[in-house]
Amino acid sequence: DTAVSQTPKYLVTQMGNDKSIKCEQNLGHDTMYWYKQDSKKFLKIMFSYNNKELIINETVPNRFSPKSPDKAHLNLHINSLELGDSAVYFCASSQVRTGGYGYTFGSGTRLTVV
Amino acid sequence: SQQGEEDPQALSIQEGENATMNCSYKTSINNLQWYRQNSGRGLVHLILIRSNEREKHSGRLRVTLDTSKKSSSLLITASRAADTASYFCATGSARQLTFGSGTQLTVLP
């Protein structure tokens, strides 16, 4: 039933590891996003993606890469994890083509790098 | 840097009281949105107000927009304990929403 689902909900890993977070939306939306929320609750967009175009926030390290096997999925891969990557990562989707502006968010993945 | 800044950062009120949160932004906008985030959850879209609108209502929510002052306010009337959450304003294009720093609202029973 969940409109935007992310897995895992919690992820604890060591520095230097490579990890992935999965995201799926069943709303038929054409655009998906990844946001990072830090400990002060600041939300920063990382990626915006539809099947034609990827928009990357220029401040995102290239260790982060989105991968979309199809329009309902946008996974986030992170290489060589660093302590500063610890945060809550949110996937979201929206229907841009028909003028929809409201985003639907997943429940987040809390990543802790030790 | 954040496009929007909410004020106050934190607000604590008694159940039944009204809560008002403010958002200031920097650039011109087509619309402004408000979202709620309950603890440990994702953001939920509450309401969108377009740049040519001055006020919008949705249930117990009332949003105002003053484009000349680049500011918006969210009023929650007759607050309930379940309204306890962080509230964020958001502006930007359809594919690049930028969120403010949020107001943490606590409604005491």
Backbone of each chain as ProteinMPNN parsed JSONL, in Angstrom:
{"seq_chain_A": "DTAVSQTPKYLVTQMGNDKSIKCEQNLGHDTMYWYKQDSKKFLKIMFSYNNKELIINETVPNRFSPKSPDKAHLNLHINSLELGDSAVYFCASSQVRTGGYGYTFGSGTRLTVV", "coords_chain_A": {"N_chain_A": [[0.807, -1.198, 0.0], [2.074, 1.162, 0.564], [3.054, 4.263, -0.778], [5.548, 5.411, -1.545], [8.299, 3.586, -1.047], [11.099, 2.735, 0.917], [14.083, 0.904, 1.369], [16.931, -0.238, 3.196], [15.324, 0.574, 6.386], [16.972, 1.265, 8.443], [20.5, 1.57, 8.497], [23.593, 0.536, 9.305], [26.992, 0.88, 9.042], [30.472, 0.354, 8.24], [33.14, 2.729, 7.808], [34.333, 3.318, 4.547], [33.05, 1.251, 3.327], [30.8, 0.093, 0.699], [27.474, 0.852, -0.084], [23.934, 0.379, -0.715], [20.775, 1.957, -1.149], [17.413, 1.257, -1.544], [14.622, 2.334, -3.514], [11.212, 2.562, -4.235], [8.341, 3.503, -6.073], [4.812, 3.471, -6.295], [3.05, 5.107, -7.542], [2.927, 5.876, -10.118], [4.297, 8.11, -10.84], [6.371, 10.441, -12.67], [8.827, 11.404, -11.995], [11.581, 11.117, -9.803], [13.321, 11.488, -6.661], [16.201, 12.086, -4.577], [16.851, 13.017, -1.292], [18.859, 14.448, 1.309], [18.858, 14.517, 4.778], [20.148, 16.248, 7.424], [21.481, 16.182, 10.818], [20.417, 18.438, 11.954], [18.063, 18.695, 10.755], [18.069, 19.895, 8.273], [17.173, 19.79, 4.93], [18.472, 18.601, 1.934], [18.527, 18.614, -1.524], [19.614, 15.941, -3.535], [19.529, 14.468, -5.94], [17.584, 14.646, -8.936], [15.419, 12.926, -10.988], [14.14, 11.717, -14.033], [12.962, 9.54, -16.663], [14.373, 10.581, -18.664], [16.168, 12.533, -17.957], [18.765, 13.393, -15.733], [19.268, 15.326, -12.96], [21.786, 16.668, -11.141], [22.719, 17.679, -7.943], [25.267, 19.913, -7.599], [26.875, 19.889, -5.397], [26.985, 17.355, -4.455], [28.989, 14.616, -3.654], [30.858, 12.59, -5.979], [30.864, 10.029, -5.154], [28.371, 9.243, -4.647], [25.705, 7.824, -6.376], [22.867, 7.687, -8.427], [20.695, 5.061, -9.482], [18.542, 3.828, -11.865], [16.529, 1.296, -12.593], [14.051, 1.148, -13.76], [11.12, 3.232, -14.352], [9.801, 3.265, -11.945], [11.546, 2.897, -9.931], [14.281, 4.124, -8.042], [17.359, 3.822, -7.082], [19.915, 4.348, -4.632], [23.313, 4.49, -4.689], [26.209, 4.291, -2.747], [29.559, 4.828, -2.555], [32.617, 4.004, -0.869], [32.087, 4.868, 1.895], [31.849, 7.603, 4.203], [32.329, 9.15, 7.44], [30.889, 11.536, 7.539], [28.763, 11.041, 5.92], [26.737, 10.086, 7.353], [23.371, 10.309, 8.017], [19.871, 11.01, 7.42], [18.299, 9.632, 4.691], [16.094, 10.468, 2.157], [13.785, 9.309, -0.166], [11.757, 10.492, -2.831], [8.863, 11.265, -4.842], [7.236, 12.709, -7.708], [4.702, 13.975, -9.957], [5.623, 15.473, -12.602], [5.125, 16.058, -15.27], [2.403, 16.554, -15.718], [2.07, 18.813, -14.312], [2.058, 18.559, -11.555], [2.99, 19.483, -8.32], [3.331, 18.698, -5.7], [5.284, 16.696, -3.589], [5.719, 13.256, -2.854], [6.911, 11.545, -0.152], [9.174, 8.952, 0.897], [9.635, 6.984, 3.913], [12.15, 7.254, 4.839], [15.688, 6.481, 5.25], [17.831, 5.734, 7.737], [21.098, 6.303, 7.89], [24.044, 5.254, 9.349], [27.372, 5.754, 9.751], [30.187, 4.175, 10.911]], "CA_chain_A": [[0.0, 0.0, 0.0], [2.913, 2.343, 0.7], [3.216, 4.91, -2.075], [6.984, 5.45, -1.788], [8.899, 2.723, -0.03], [12.554, 2.676, 0.923], [14.711, -0.132, 2.194], [16.393, -0.54, 4.521], [14.953, 1.72, 7.207], [18.187, 1.588, 9.188], [21.7, 0.995, 7.895], [24.81, 0.839, 10.056], [28.083, 0.294, 8.27], [31.782, 0.903, 8.546], [33.78, 3.627, 6.848], [34.995, 2.675, 3.428], [32.164, 0.28, 2.668], [29.865, 0.517, -0.346], [26.118, 0.428, 0.267], [22.844, 0.846, -1.573], [19.442, 2.144, -0.586], [16.454, 1.055, -2.624], [13.403, 3.124, -3.453], [10.193, 2.203, -5.216], [7.074, 4.232, -5.947], [3.731, 2.837, -7.042], [2.102, 6.174, -7.856], [2.974, 6.198, -11.534], [4.931, 9.409, -11.024], [7.406, 10.423, -13.7], [10.088, 11.949, -11.494], [11.965, 10.67, -8.462], [14.334, 12.344, -6.054], [16.847, 11.728, -3.33], [17.187, 14.117, -0.402], [19.622, 14.122, 2.505], [18.487, 15.344, 5.928], [21.198, 16.133, 8.434], [21.042, 16.101, 12.22], [19.665, 19.659, 12.266], [16.839, 18.581, 9.95], [18.158, 20.554, 6.981], [16.959, 18.887, 3.8], [19.19, 19.048, 0.756], [18.284, 17.744, -2.66], [20.814, 15.33, -4.096], [19.285, 14.118, -7.338], [16.241, 14.674, -9.495], [15.587, 12.025, -12.122], [13.087, 11.001, -14.734], [13.582, 8.592, -17.582], [15.113, 11.295, -19.702], [17.15, 13.504, -17.486], [19.241, 13.377, -14.365], [19.799, 16.598, -12.462], [22.608, 16.368, -9.977], [23.178, 18.807, -7.165], [26.708, 19.971, -7.819], [27.616, 19.691, -4.154], [26.975, 15.946, -4.066], [30.219, 13.915, -4.072], [30.607, 11.582, -7.006], [30.719, 8.709, -4.522], [26.931, 8.973, -4.642], [25.186, 7.697, -7.732], [21.524, 7.104, -8.533], [20.542, 4.074, -10.541], [17.113, 3.62, -12.082], [16.262, 0.189, -13.512], [12.811, 1.482, -14.46], [10.62, 4.51, -13.872], [9.238, 3.133, -10.607], [12.62, 2.655, -8.973], [15.489, 4.945, -8.077], [18.212, 3.374, -5.994], [21.051, 5.225, -4.334], [24.541, 3.769, -4.367], [27.211, 5.13, -2.114], [30.857, 4.167, -2.486], [33.621, 4.5, 0.09], [31.332, 5.656, 2.869], [32.592, 8.428, 5.147], [31.562, 9.479, 8.643], [30.003, 12.652, 7.229], [27.607, 10.586, 5.153], [25.687, 9.718, 8.304], [22.214, 11.209, 7.854], [18.664, 10.306, 6.97], [18.133, 9.81, 3.251], [14.699, 10.334, 1.757], [13.385, 9.207, -1.556], [10.476, 11.141, -3.066], [8.438, 11.25, -6.24], [6.175, 13.641, -8.079], [4.29, 13.91, -11.346], [5.986, 16.786, -13.114], [4.638, 16.277, -16.635], [1.051, 17.115, -15.698], [2.054, 20.016, -13.491], [1.952, 18.29, -10.119], [4.135, 20.006, -7.596], [3.5, 18.072, -4.398], [6.14, 15.522, -3.53], [5.401, 12.18, -1.922], [8.17, 11.079, 0.403], [9.289, 7.712, 1.639], [9.791, 7.171, 5.359], [13.54, 7.547, 5.145], [16.692, 5.475, 5.629], [18.814, 6.34, 8.632], [22.425, 5.732, 7.639], [25.058, 5.568, 10.355], [28.693, 5.267, 9.354], [31.022, 4.112, 12.121]], "C_chain_A": [[0.853, 1.266, 0.0], [3.229, 2.932, -0.657], [4.682, 4.985, -2.494], [7.633, 4.643, -0.671], [10.407, 2.671, -0.209], [13.003, 1.52, 1.781], [16.22, -0.02, 2.095], [15.972, 0.72, 5.261], [16.151, 2.197, 8.024], [19.364, 0.88, 8.521], [22.905, 1.465, 8.688], [25.955, 0.134, 9.357], [29.394, 0.978, 8.609], [32.264, 1.832, 7.436], [34.432, 2.809, 5.752], [34.134, 1.672, 2.687], [31.357, 0.931, 1.565], [28.481, -0.013, 0.017], [25.111, 0.995, -0.721], [21.569, 0.989, -0.764], [18.461, 2.045, -1.746], [15.217, 1.92, -2.414], [12.472, 2.715, -4.579], [8.951, 3.048, -4.991], [6.027, 3.573, -6.844], [2.648, 3.837, -7.43], [2.04, 6.485, -9.343], [3.58, 7.565, -11.813], [6.079, 9.307, -12.028], [8.765, 10.882, -13.194], [10.332, 11.477, -10.07], [13.169, 11.46, -7.98], [15.006, 11.617, -4.896], [17.213, 13.004, -2.583], [17.995, 13.577, 0.768], [19.188, 15.069, 3.617], [19.517, 15.146, 7.021], [20.598, 16.176, 9.839], [20.267, 17.333, 12.659], [18.386, 19.76, 11.446], [16.878, 19.401, 8.667], [18.039, 19.505, 5.876], [17.665, 19.445, 2.578], [18.918, 18.076, -0.384], [19.61, 17.226, -3.199], [20.639, 15.089, -5.595], [17.809, 14.311, -7.67], [16.328, 13.889, -10.789], [14.264, 11.608, -12.717], [13.749, 10.203, -15.836], [14.365, 9.282, -18.693], [16.275, 12.111, -19.168], [17.49, 13.336, -16.012], [19.783, 14.762, -14.036], [20.529, 16.301, -11.171], [22.928, 17.669, -9.256], [24.695, 18.805, -7.189], [27.524, 19.761, -6.55], [27.684, 18.225, -3.729], [28.258, 15.27, -4.547], [29.916, 12.826, -5.094], [30.649, 10.162, -6.457], [29.244, 8.282, -4.468], [26.451, 8.867, -6.077], [23.792, 7.079, -7.699], [21.488, 6.099, -9.677], [19.065, 3.738, -10.663], [16.88, 2.498, -13.072], [14.976, 0.394, -14.316], [12.206, 2.7, -13.792], [10.019, 4.451, -12.467], [10.306, 2.979, -9.535], [13.756, 3.644, -9.164], [16.309, 4.58, -6.853], [19.398, 4.323, -5.841], [22.235, 4.37, -3.936], [25.558, 4.74, -3.796], [28.493, 4.32, -1.994], [31.72, 4.81, -1.419], [32.999, 5.415, 1.136], [32.247, 6.373, 3.856], [31.684, 8.761, 6.336], [30.526, 10.558, 8.362], [28.791, 12.268, 6.396], [26.456, 10.179, 6.071], [24.577, 10.768, 8.259], [20.995, 10.341, 7.593], [18.466, 10.644, 5.498], [16.682, 9.521, 2.884], [14.579, 10.245, 0.247], [12.023, 9.895, -1.696], [10.124, 11.018, -4.541], [7.391, 12.317, -6.462], [5.847, 13.454, -9.553], [4.504, 15.292, -11.945], [5.267, 17.077, -14.43], [3.266, 16.923, -16.669], [0.939, 18.279, -14.717], [1.907, 19.786, -12.003], [3.187, 18.772, -9.385], [4.373, 19.298, -6.269], [4.341, 16.821, -4.49], [5.555, 14.524, -2.542], [6.714, 11.569, -1.465], [8.048, 9.667, 0.95], [9.547, 8.018, 3.11], [11.24, 7.33, 5.793], [14.391, 6.334, 5.474], [17.722, 6.177, 6.496], [20.132, 5.62, 8.45], [23.388, 6.202, 8.718], [26.365, 4.931, 9.914], [29.601, 5.317, 10.581], [32.475, 3.805, 11.751]], "O_chain_A": [[0.428, 2.31, -0.493], [3.621, 2.217, -1.58], [5.03, 4.672, -3.632], [7.522, 4.988, 0.505], [10.92, 2.578, -1.324], [12.38, 1.197, 2.793], [16.745, 0.265, 1.019], [16.245, 1.826, 4.796], [16.315, 3.394, 8.262], [19.244, -0.249, 8.045], [23.199, 2.66, 8.735], [25.894, -1.07, 9.109], [29.41, 2.059, 9.197], [31.844, 1.726, 6.284], [35.005, 1.748, 5.999], [34.443, 1.287, 1.559], [31.241, 2.154, 1.498], [28.33, -1.179, 0.379], [25.387, 1.945, -1.454], [21.321, 0.238, 0.18], [18.651, 2.665, -2.792], [14.821, 2.199, -1.282], [12.891, 2.545, -5.724], [8.553, 3.283, -3.85], [6.304, 3.176, -7.976], [1.488, 3.473, -7.623], [1.198, 7.269, -9.781], [3.4, 8.117, -12.898], [6.675, 8.246, -12.213], [9.759, 10.755, -13.909], [9.422, 11.442, -9.242], [13.928, 12.022, -8.77], [14.461, 10.674, -4.321], [17.794, 13.934, -3.142], [17.848, 12.423, 1.171], [19.153, 16.284, 3.422], [19.739, 14.029, 7.489], [19.38, 16.202, 10.017], [19.53, 17.275, 13.644], [17.714, 20.791, 11.449], [15.844, 19.591, 8.028], [18.716, 18.476, 5.893], [17.486, 20.609, 2.222], [19.06, 16.863, -0.227], [20.591, 17.962, -3.306], [21.49, 15.459, -6.404], [16.926, 14.165, -6.825], [17.21, 14.146, -11.609], [13.359, 11.191, -11.994], [14.976, 10.188, -15.937], [14.947, 8.625, -19.556], [17.256, 12.342, -19.874], [16.612, 13.161, -15.166], [20.641, 15.295, -14.739], [19.959, 15.75, -10.229], [23.356, 18.643, -9.875], [25.329, 17.81, -6.839], [28.723, 19.488, -6.615], [28.361, 17.889, -2.757], [28.582, 15.344, -5.732], [28.846, 12.219, -5.072], [30.488, 9.199, -7.207], [28.929, 7.109, -4.268], [26.757, 9.727, -6.903], [23.565, 6.073, -7.027], [22.157, 6.264, -10.697], [18.414, 3.401, -9.674], [17.015, 2.709, -14.277], [14.838, -0.129, -15.422], [12.717, 3.162, -12.771], [9.757, 5.493, -11.867], [9.987, 2.937, -8.346], [14.144, 3.964, -10.288], [15.991, 4.978, -5.732], [19.816, 4.996, -6.784], [22.172, 3.617, -2.964], [25.74, 5.851, -4.293], [28.501, 3.245, -1.395], [31.58, 5.992, -1.105], [33.349, 6.591, 1.241], [33.269, 5.839, 4.287], [30.459, 8.671, 6.256], [29.412, 10.504, 8.883], [27.891, 13.084, 6.19], [25.336, 9.955, 5.612], [24.823, 11.961, 8.44], [21.076, 9.114, 7.55], [18.466, 11.814, 5.115], [16.12, 8.486, 3.243], [15.194, 11.007, -0.499], [11.223, 9.873, -0.761], [10.974, 10.709, -5.376], [6.74, 12.773, -5.522], [6.617, 12.853, -10.302], [3.658, 16.175, -11.806], [4.85, 18.209, -14.677], [2.985, 17.745, -17.542], [-0.162, 18.678, -14.339], [1.654, 20.732, -11.257], [4.311, 18.488, -9.801], [5.495, 19.296, -5.762], [4.134, 15.985, -5.369], [4.972, 14.902, -1.526], [7.527, 11.131, -2.279], [6.985, 9.24, 1.401], [9.662, 9.181, 3.498], [11.523, 7.519, 6.976], [13.889, 5.3, 5.916], [18.402, 7.1, 6.047], [20.265, 4.452, 8.818], [23.526, 7.4, 8.966], [26.447, 3.717, 9.729], [29.762, 6.364, 11.208], [33.33, 3.712, 12.631]]}, "seq_chain_B": "SQQGEEDPQALSIQEGENATMNCSYKTSINNLQWYRQNSGRGLVHLILIRSNEREKHSGRLRVTLDTSKKSSSLLITASRAADTASYFCATGSARQLTFGSGTQLTVLP", "coords_chain_B": {"N_chain_B": [[22.865, 26.699, 0.323], [19.915, 27.285, 2.282], [16.779, 27.917, 0.755], [14.422, 28.791, 1.96], [13.516, 30.141, 5.134], [12.334, 29.235, 8.204], [10.375, 30.519, 10.861], [9.148, 30.627, 14.14], [12.094, 28.71, 15.19], [11.39, 26.794, 16.971], [8.348, 25.95, 18.587], [6.053, 25.932, 21.179], [2.944, 25.016, 22.351], [-0.315, 24.997, 23.967], [-2.784, 22.453, 23.745], [-5.525, 23.104, 21.635], [-4.979, 25.763, 21.283], [-3.972, 28.222, 18.797], [-1.478, 27.879, 16.245], [1.145, 29.563, 14.744], [3.326, 29.724, 12.057], [6.112, 31.021, 10.311], [7.549, 31.746, 7.109], [10.278, 32.754, 5.251], [11.587, 33.653, 2.087], [13.97, 33.813, -0.652], [14.154, 34.265, -3.47], [12.172, 35.014, -6.446], [9.019, 33.366, -6.854], [6.94, 30.681, -8.172], [5.162, 29.186, -6.792], [4.457, 28.182, -3.417], [5.039, 25.732, -0.988], [3.851, 23.831, 1.819], [4.978, 21.462, 4.184], [4.66, 18.686, 6.421], [6.459, 16.952, 8.933], [6.461, 14.195, 10.792], [7.987, 12.796, 13.719], [10.646, 10.695, 12.916], [9.605, 10.026, 10.469], [8.724, 10.386, 6.941], [8.345, 13.396, 4.91], [5.2, 15.035, 4.595], [3.024, 16.295, 2.23], [1.228, 19.257, 2.678], [-0.102, 21.644, 1.753], [-0.397, 23.801, -1.082], [0.339, 26.978, -2.295], [-0.232, 29.329, -4.788], [1.635, 31.842, -6.591], [-0.023, 33.92, -7.307], [-1.993, 33.904, -5.487], [-3.301, 34.903, -2.328], [-4.222, 33.883, 0.002], [-5.033, 30.711, 1.418], [-7.039, 27.927, 2.296], [-7.256, 24.867, 4.118], [-8.982, 22.621, 5.68], [-8.112, 22.745, 9.024], [-5.981, 24.308, 8.466], [-4.442, 27.335, 7.476], [-3.028, 29.227, 5.025], [-1.012, 31.959, 4.168], [0.297, 34.243, 1.755], [2.701, 36.574, 0.937], [4.004, 38.09, -1.551], [5.381, 40.416, -1.975], [6.809, 40.826, 0.3], [8.161, 38.548, 0.313], [7.346, 36.314, 1.881], [5.619, 33.819, 3.831], [2.946, 32.446, 5.751], [1.903, 29.873, 7.977], [-0.939, 28.864, 9.516], [-2.224, 26.967, 12.083], [-5.198, 26.053, 13.321], [-6.976, 25.55, 16.417], [-5.27, 23.578, 17.706], [-4.0, 20.203, 18.013], [-2.703, 17.437, 19.905], [-1.717, 15.631, 18.107], [-0.767, 17.221, 16.099], [1.795, 17.79, 16.636], [4.924, 18.098, 15.317], [7.467, 18.618, 12.78], [7.494, 21.437, 10.676], [7.762, 22.451, 7.348], [8.532, 24.882, 4.89], [8.557, 25.102, 1.319], [10.087, 25.911, -1.732], [10.67, 26.561, -5.248], [11.443, 25.07, -8.476], [9.469, 22.615, -10.266], [11.032, 20.338, -10.368], [13.015, 20.738, -8.581], [12.715, 21.177, -5.645], [13.284, 23.232, -2.876], [13.87, 23.207, 0.526], [12.949, 24.855, 3.581], [14.357, 25.585, 6.83], [12.753, 24.609, 8.808], [10.18, 24.43, 11.357], [9.821, 23.345, 14.597], [7.06, 22.139, 16.022], [5.414, 21.76, 19.055], [2.692, 20.414, 20.611], [1.088, 20.592, 23.529], [-0.707, 18.385, 25.647]], "CA_chain_B": [[22.153, 27.406, 1.376], [18.498, 27.039, 2.243], [16.017, 28.97, 0.129], [13.465, 29.326, 2.903], [13.863, 30.112, 6.546], [11.136, 29.266, 9.024], [10.473, 31.236, 12.128], [10.344, 30.367, 14.952], [12.685, 27.388, 15.025], [10.622, 25.886, 17.811], [7.124, 26.555, 19.113], [5.36, 25.031, 22.097], [1.635, 25.596, 22.692], [-1.273, 24.102, 24.592], [-3.83, 21.927, 22.869], [-6.651, 24.02, 21.473], [-4.478, 27.069, 20.847], [-3.551, 28.329, 17.392], [-0.033, 27.924, 16.026], [1.514, 30.287, 13.523], [4.719, 29.59, 11.64], [6.425, 31.919, 9.207], [8.585, 31.317, 6.178], [10.775, 33.794, 4.354], [12.361, 33.083, 1.001], [14.87, 34.821, -1.204], [13.972, 34.582, -4.886], [10.777, 35.013, -6.873], [8.48, 32.002, -6.856], [5.663, 30.387, -8.821], [4.283, 28.689, -5.747], [5.127, 27.827, -2.172], [4.371, 24.579, -0.4], [4.121, 23.499, 3.215], [5.038, 20.04, 4.473], [4.774, 18.281, 7.821], [7.265, 15.76, 9.167], [6.383, 13.604, 12.127], [9.258, 12.248, 14.158], [11.008, 9.415, 12.343], [8.832, 9.743, 9.254], [8.984, 11.255, 5.8], [7.541, 14.612, 4.836], [3.874, 14.897, 4.009], [2.581, 17.532, 1.612], [0.028, 19.802, 3.303], [-0.845, 22.635, 0.987], [0.371, 24.585, -2.048], [-0.261, 28.269, -2.616], [0.407, 29.871, -5.983], [2.141, 33.203, -6.393], [-1.099, 34.9, -7.509], [-2.953, 33.739, -4.394], [-2.881, 35.567, -1.093], [-4.619, 33.073, 1.149], [-5.615, 29.433, 1.064], [-7.467, 27.17, 3.472], [-7.464, 23.432, 3.993], [-9.331, 22.152, 7.025], [-7.66, 23.653, 10.09], [-4.801, 25.018, 7.995], [-4.621, 28.55, 6.69], [-1.735, 29.692, 4.529], [-0.995, 33.251, 3.5], [1.492, 34.5, 0.959], [2.95, 37.979, 0.612], [5.152, 38.034, -2.453], [6.148, 41.658, -1.871], [7.711, 40.639, 1.438], [8.767, 37.214, 0.173], [7.076, 35.573, 3.111], [4.393, 33.048, 3.924], [2.682, 31.956, 7.1], [1.024, 28.713, 8.13], [-1.697, 28.904, 10.759], [-2.979, 25.763, 12.44], [-6.173, 26.446, 14.335], [-7.459, 24.521, 17.352], [-4.241, 22.541, 17.594], [-4.153, 18.926, 18.71], [-1.42, 16.798, 20.213], [-1.257, 14.957, 16.885], [-0.139, 18.202, 15.214], [3.21, 17.851, 16.998], [5.714, 17.693, 14.156], [8.228, 19.715, 12.166], [6.801, 21.991, 9.509], [8.725, 23.015, 6.418], [8.072, 25.481, 3.648], [9.383, 24.685, 0.191], [9.928, 26.678, -2.963], [11.536, 26.111, -6.323], [10.794, 24.521, -9.657], [8.825, 21.317, -10.033], [12.02, 19.273, -10.217], [14.064, 21.1, -7.622], [12.16, 21.818, -4.465], [14.235, 23.559, -1.82], [13.132, 23.293, 1.783], [13.431, 25.709, 4.639], [15.008, 24.938, 7.971], [11.733, 23.939, 9.605], [9.731, 24.827, 12.7], [9.397, 22.21, 15.408], [5.864, 22.474, 16.801], [5.015, 20.82, 20.1], [1.372, 20.721, 21.158], [1.001, 19.93, 24.829], [-2.082, 17.996, 25.961]], "C_chain_B": [[20.666, 27.162, 1.207], [17.802, 28.207, 1.575], [15.084, 29.619, 1.131], [13.974, 29.218, 4.326], [12.581, 30.21, 7.334], [11.414, 29.973, 10.353], [9.156, 31.017, 12.881], [10.943, 28.995, 14.647], [11.917, 26.362, 15.82], [9.46, 26.647, 18.427], [6.406, 25.528, 19.969], [4.064, 25.693, 22.534], [0.774, 24.546, 23.38], [-2.298, 23.651, 23.548], [-5.001, 22.906, 22.821], [-6.233, 25.404, 21.028], [-4.153, 27.031, 19.355], [-2.035, 28.406, 17.319], [0.239, 28.626, 14.706], [3.005, 30.137, 13.271], [4.945, 30.446, 10.402], [7.573, 31.382, 8.373], [8.997, 32.509, 5.338], [11.651, 33.134, 3.301], [13.065, 34.2, 0.25], [14.568, 35.221, -2.644], [12.494, 34.581, -5.245], [10.302, 33.574, -7.04], [7.24, 31.897, -7.731], [4.651, 29.882, -7.806], [5.128, 28.386, -4.513], [4.328, 26.697, -1.547], [4.738, 24.457, 1.075], [4.037, 21.986, 3.39], [5.118, 19.835, 5.983], [5.637, 17.026, 7.892], [7.105, 15.319, 10.61], [7.708, 12.931, 12.444], [9.507, 10.862, 13.547], [10.281, 9.054, 11.058], [9.261, 10.664, 8.115], [8.085, 12.474, 5.822], [6.223, 14.327, 4.14], [3.448, 16.255, 3.477], [1.261, 17.985, 2.237], [-0.774, 20.673, 2.352], [0.112, 23.378, 0.057], [-0.378, 25.878, -2.297], [0.505, 28.87, -3.79], [0.753, 31.34, -5.771], [1.06, 34.258, -6.59], [-2.21, 34.766, -6.467], [-2.419, 34.415, -3.142], [-3.208, 34.729, 0.131], [-5.261, 31.783, 0.642], [-5.933, 28.662, 2.329], [-7.549, 25.691, 3.119], [-7.729, 22.89, 5.387], [-8.943, 23.164, 8.084], [-6.411, 24.45, 9.692], [-5.193, 26.258, 7.208], [-3.232, 29.047, 6.305], [-1.914, 31.053, 3.876], [0.325, 33.416, 2.763], [1.57, 35.984, 0.65], [4.205, 38.023, -0.25], [5.988, 39.319, -2.385], [7.153, 41.58, -0.723], [8.454, 39.311, 1.363], [8.587, 36.412, 1.469], [5.733, 34.867, 3.032], [4.193, 32.661, 5.38], [1.725, 30.778, 7.037], [0.379, 28.815, 9.498], [-2.427, 27.584, 10.933], [-3.923, 26.16, 13.564], [-6.563, 25.254, 15.197], [-6.518, 23.329, 17.368], [-4.542, 21.324, 18.463], [-2.788, 18.336, 18.97], [-0.837, 16.131, 18.966], [-0.632, 15.918, 15.882], [1.343, 18.367, 15.543], [4.05, 17.26, 15.882], [6.627, 18.851, 13.78], [7.508, 20.142, 10.905], [7.81, 22.741, 8.651], [7.997, 23.735, 5.29], [9.04, 25.067, 2.538], [9.065, 25.525, -1.029], [10.847, 26.092, -4.029], [10.757, 25.583, -7.497], [10.25, 23.141, -9.336], [9.859, 20.223, -9.77], [13.134, 19.617, -9.242], [13.456, 21.879, -6.478], [13.237, 22.036, -3.422], [13.449, 23.835, -0.558], [13.785, 24.273, 2.745], [13.983, 24.886, 5.784], [14.024, 24.316, 8.946], [11.429, 24.595, 10.94], [9.27, 23.575, 13.422], [8.238, 22.672, 16.288], [5.576, 21.37, 17.802], [3.686, 21.281, 20.673], [1.204, 19.907, 22.424], [-0.448, 19.605, 25.172], [-2.594, 18.672, 27.232]], "O_chain_B": [[20.206, 26.864, 0.105], [18.175, 29.36, 1.79], [14.955, 30.843, 1.165], [14.753, 28.328, 4.669], [11.815, 31.158, 7.162], [12.535, 30.0, 10.861], [8.102, 31.216, 12.278], [10.343, 28.208, 13.915], [11.796, 25.206, 15.414], [9.571, 27.831, 18.746], [6.177, 24.397, 19.542], [4.083, 26.816, 23.036], [1.097, 23.358, 23.373], [-2.622, 24.376, 22.607], [-5.407, 23.461, 23.842], [-7.036, 26.145, 20.458], [-4.07, 25.968, 18.741], [-1.386, 28.935, 18.222], [-0.37, 28.314, 13.683], [3.832, 30.386, 14.148], [4.063, 30.574, 9.553], [8.444, 30.664, 8.863], [8.147, 33.198, 4.774], [12.369, 32.176, 3.587], [12.799, 35.381, 0.476], [14.711, 36.39, -3.003], [11.657, 34.189, -4.432], [11.094, 32.678, -7.332], [6.571, 32.895, -7.999], [3.448, 30.113, -7.935], [6.357, 28.343, -4.575], [3.097, 26.701, -1.573], [5.792, 24.918, 1.514], [3.163, 21.322, 2.833], [5.584, 20.703, 6.719], [5.558, 16.152, 7.029], [7.56, 15.994, 11.533], [8.455, 12.546, 11.544], [8.667, 9.969, 13.656], [10.333, 7.909, 10.61], [10.05, 11.59, 8.302], [7.176, 12.577, 6.647], [6.136, 13.501, 3.231], [3.506, 17.253, 4.195], [0.303, 17.216, 2.32], [-1.973, 20.469, 2.166], [1.288, 23.558, 0.376], [-1.594, 25.871, -2.489], [1.735, 28.914, -3.786], [0.219, 31.992, -4.874], [1.198, 35.378, -6.097], [-3.24, 35.433, -6.557], [-1.208, 34.482, -2.935], [-2.557, 34.847, 1.168], [-5.926, 31.754, -0.393], [-5.196, 28.729, 3.312], [-7.864, 25.315, 1.99], [-6.804, 22.72, 6.181], [-9.391, 24.31, 8.05], [-5.856, 25.184, 10.51], [-6.122, 26.248, 6.4], [-2.374, 29.257, 7.163], [-2.861, 31.267, 3.119], [1.333, 32.802, 3.112], [0.609, 36.575, 0.158], [5.325, 37.995, 0.259], [7.176, 39.3, -2.705], [8.217, 42.197, -0.776], [9.267, 38.988, 2.229], [9.546, 35.911, 2.057], [4.841, 35.257, 2.279], [5.152, 32.562, 6.146], [0.86, 30.699, 6.164], [1.068, 28.848, 10.518], [-3.154, 27.139, 10.045], [-3.48, 26.56, 14.641], [-6.489, 24.104, 14.764], [-6.924, 22.203, 17.079], [-5.227, 21.403, 19.483], [-1.815, 18.706, 18.314], [0.381, 16.074, 18.792], [-0.024, 15.475, 14.907], [2.069, 19.021, 14.795], [3.916, 16.086, 15.537], [6.571, 19.925, 14.38], [6.981, 19.315, 10.161], [8.6, 23.547, 9.143], [6.974, 23.26, 4.796], [10.194, 24.726, 2.799], [7.903, 25.811, -1.315], [11.69, 25.24, -3.745], [9.527, 25.645, -7.506], [10.531, 22.572, -8.281], [9.586, 19.282, -9.025], [14.092, 18.858, -9.099], [13.654, 23.088, -6.355], [14.013, 21.13, -3.12], [12.483, 24.598, -0.565], [14.997, 24.489, 2.725], [14.063, 23.659, 5.716], [14.432, 23.564, 9.831], [12.285, 25.221, 11.563], [8.428, 22.832, 12.919], [8.417, 23.494, 17.186], [5.502, 20.194, 17.446], [3.568, 22.404, 21.162], [1.182, 18.676, 22.388], [-1.327, 20.452, 25.008], [-3.736, 18.448, 27.633]]}, "name": "protein", "num_of_chains": 2, "seq": "DTAVSQTPKYLVTQMGNDKSIKCEQNLGHDTMYWYKQDSKKFLKIMFSYNNKELIINETVPNRFSPKSPDKAHLNLHINSLELGDSAVYFCASSQVRTGGYGYTFGSGTRLTVVSQQGEEDPQALSIQEGENATMNCSYKTSINNLQWYRQNSGRGLVHLILIRSNEREKHSGRLRVTLDTSKKSSSLLITASRAADTASYFCATGSARQLTFGSGTQLTVLP"}
